[in-house]
Amino acid sequence: MSDLSVIDPIRLPTSVQPSAAQPAAAASGSARQELTVIWARHLDEVREAQRLRFEVFANEMGARLPTKLAGHDIDLFDDYCEHLLVRDALTQTVIGTYRVLTPIQAQRVGGFYSDTEFDLTRLRFLREHMVELGRSCVHREHRHGGVILALWSALADFMARNRLDTMIGCASIPMQHEHSVGTLHGGHAAASIWRQVSQKHLASVEFHVRPRLPLPVDQLDDSLPIEPPALIKGYLRLGAKVLGPPAWDPDFNAADLPMMMRLADLPARYRKHFLGT
């Protein structure tokens, strides 16, 4: 993974229009947590997202993230992405984030991050209206549905206003997967989850992609009754499709499933909730 020693403040392409800060509320135990959703407007806000990413991916998940700025997850795509932040309205701490790479910015940087893990040739006809979602994470003390719903609501609004219709990304499954009976090591959890989701949620063949460094699923135990991570289950409820078998990402110590979500495939109840249609 590469690091930019200096990143200029994010400037939005004229064709991309994030919305202003949006208040939201989420249930957290017996109390309601007030949330604020914003798009990063300057470098300091991007740095907040990068610090949260480092805390989750490096400190919690054990990812190897070489960086010239201690405590920050930075790569070459960050300077081309729009960064979505969820803050705890009381403390103003960033507790959730996504980054979004638009078609125009993907052309400028030379492709999507997903291109480094998968051969996306079959998706070339979608690229004009396709964005990539990446580096999604939520602070461990705030992993309730409200933070994710706040992020998804802002993403849906972003997509609709900018006339974009398709989202892709890599959904990670940690190689050290927490399970009800303990921690599973290796790729057995990912192989089992791939088998499950491929039975009901595999995209049609014209959308299939190939991993550049495949997880050797044929050599792993794929029979384990393991629940997919909450984020993957959420994507599937929204109508997302899996585009093929997982890639192995040794830097992040994870297996990555290629996923695609199209606004046209949103179930009616979610279309009404996120898009008001």
N, C-alpha and C positions, 0 to 999 in steps of 0.2 A: 504494500500500500504506500502511496506517495503522500508527501506533505508539502504544503505551500508555506514557506517561512514568512511571507507577507501576503495578506489578503486584503484587497481593497474593499471599502464599504460596498455592500450589495446595492446595485442599482437595477431597478426593475426594467425589463424590456417594455417598450411602449405598448406592445400588444398584450401585455399581461397586467391584470389589475386586481391585486389582492384587495380585500375589503378592510375597513377600519377595525379597531378592536371591538370584539363582541363579548358581552357578558354572558355567562352561563352559570348554571347551578347543578350540582351533582350530589346525590345522596352518598354519604360516607359514614357507615354505621348508623347511629341514630341522629346524627347531625347532618345539616346540609352544608356542603362545601361550595363556596362561591369561587367561580373560575373566570378567568379572562383569557380570551383567545386572540392572539395577534399574529401578524406576519412581521418578521424581523425587518426593521427599517435601517439599521446601521450595524457596524461591525460588533459593537459591544453586545447587542442582542444575539447575534450569531454565535459569539463566544459563549454565551450562557447555554445555548443549545449544545455546543460542542463539549462543554464541561459535563452536562448531564449525560451525554452519550458516553463519555469516557468513564463516568462513574458506573453506568449500567454495563457497558460492553467489556471494559477492561477490568474494573475492580470486582464486578459481580459475576460476569460470565467468563472471565479469564482470557479475553481476546488479546492478541499481540498487536498493539497499536503504536508503531514507531512514530514519534512526533517531536518536533523541535520546540513545541510549547507544552510544558509539563501540564498534565491533567486535562488535556484537550484531545478529542478525537477530530482530526482534520485530515481531509484528503483533497485531491485535485478537483473533485466535482463540487465541493462546497461553494466555491466562488461563482459558480454558474447556477446555483439552485436558489429557490425561494424557501425560506425556513419558517415553518409554522410552530408557534409556541403556545403552550397552555400554562398560565400562571395561577398559583393560588392567590386569589384576590386579597387575602389578608396579609400574607407575608411577601407577596410579589415574587416568590421563588418560581423558577421554571420547573414544572413537574412532568411535562410531556412535550414531545416534539416529533415532527416529521420534516423531511426535506422533499421538495418537489422539483424535478427537472423537466422543464417544458420542451416542446419540440424544437423551438428556435434555439434555446440554450444547449440542447443536446447536439445540434449541428455544430455549434461553436466549440464545444469541448471535444467533439469527435465521436460522440455516441453516448449511450446510457451506461451507468455502472453495470447494469445487467448484461450488457454486451461483453463484459470481461469474464462473466461466469457462464454465459450461454450463447449459442449460435441462434440469433433472433431473426434469421433470414426470412422465415415465414410470416413475420409480423411487419415486413417492410411496407405493406400497403396500408397499415394502420398508423404509421409514424406521424403523419401530418397533424393528427388530432389526439395523439397519445402522450401521456406524461408518465414519468417514473416516480413512484413513491419509494423512499428509502430512509434508512437510519431511524426508523420509528422506535421510540422507547418511552416508558413511563417510569417515574421514580418508584422504587419498591414500596414506599409507604402510601402510595396513591393509586394502586392498581385496582381501581373499581371501574365499573362501566362508564361512569360519568365523564372521565377524562378522555377515553377513546371516543365516546359519542360527540364530545365537544370538538375533537380533532376532525372526525369524519364530517360533521356538519359544516365546518369551515372548508374542508376539501370539496365537498359537493357544491357549495356555493361558488368556490373558485372555478371548478370545472364548468358549471353552467354559464357563468358570466363570461368566460373566455372561450366558449364554444368548443370545448374539449370533451371527448366522449369515452376515452379508454384510459385505464390506469394499469400499469404493470409494476412488478417489483419482486424482490426475493424475500420470501417469508422464511425466517430462520428457525431451525430446531436445534437447540444446543446438543452437542455430542455427549455432555454430561446432563442427562435428562432426569429431572426430579419426577419420581413416580410414587404411587401410594405405598409401595413396598420398599422404597429406598431410591437410591440414585443409580441409574443405568449408565454405564460407560460405553464408549464406542458409538457406532451408528445404528445399533439395533432399534432404538426408539424411532429414529428417522425412517428406517426401512419399513417398520410396522405402520407408521403414520402414512407413508407414501402408498402402501398397499391399500389402506382403508380409503383414503381420499380419491385414489385413482378409480375405485369401483363406482363411485357416484358423481364425482366432480371433475372428471377429466375432460378437457376441452376436445372438440372435434379435431381430426387429424390435421386440418389445414392450419391450425394454430400451434402445433407442437414445436417445441424447441429442444435443442440438445445441449446437455451440460459439457463444458470444456474439460472439467475435472470431475468425472462422475463419482458419486458415492457408490461403492461396490455393493449394491443392494442384493445381488444374487448370492453374495457370500455372507450375508447377515441374516439374523433371525427376524423375519417379518411377521411373525405370528403373535406378537405380544399384544394384549388388549390395552393399548395405551391411548389416552385421549390426546388429540392434537392440542398444541398451545392455544390459549384463549384467543389470541389475535387471529390465528388461522381459522378457528371456528367462527369468529366474527365475520371474516371475509366470506366464508362459505355461505353463511346466512344471508349475506348481501348479494349472493348470486355469482360470486367469483368462481373462476375455473382454474384448475391446475394444468399447466402447459407441458408437463413432462416430469421425468424422474429428477431427484435432487442432485445438485452439485455439492461437492465438498469444499468448504472454505476453511483452510487450515488456520488462517490468521485470526478468524473469529471463532474458531473451535466449534463450528456449526455446520449443519447440512442446510442448504438453501433450496426451497421449493419455488420454482418459477410460477407466478400467479398473475392472472389478468382479471380485471373487473371492468365491465362496461356499464355505463349508466342505463343503457337500454335493457340490461338484464336485472336491474334492481326490482325486487318484488314490490308489488303495489303499495304495501304499507310503508316500506322504506322510502319509496319515491315521494310519498306524501310528506313523510317526516323530514327528509333532507331537502327535497326540491319543491315541496308545496304543490305538486301536480298529481 
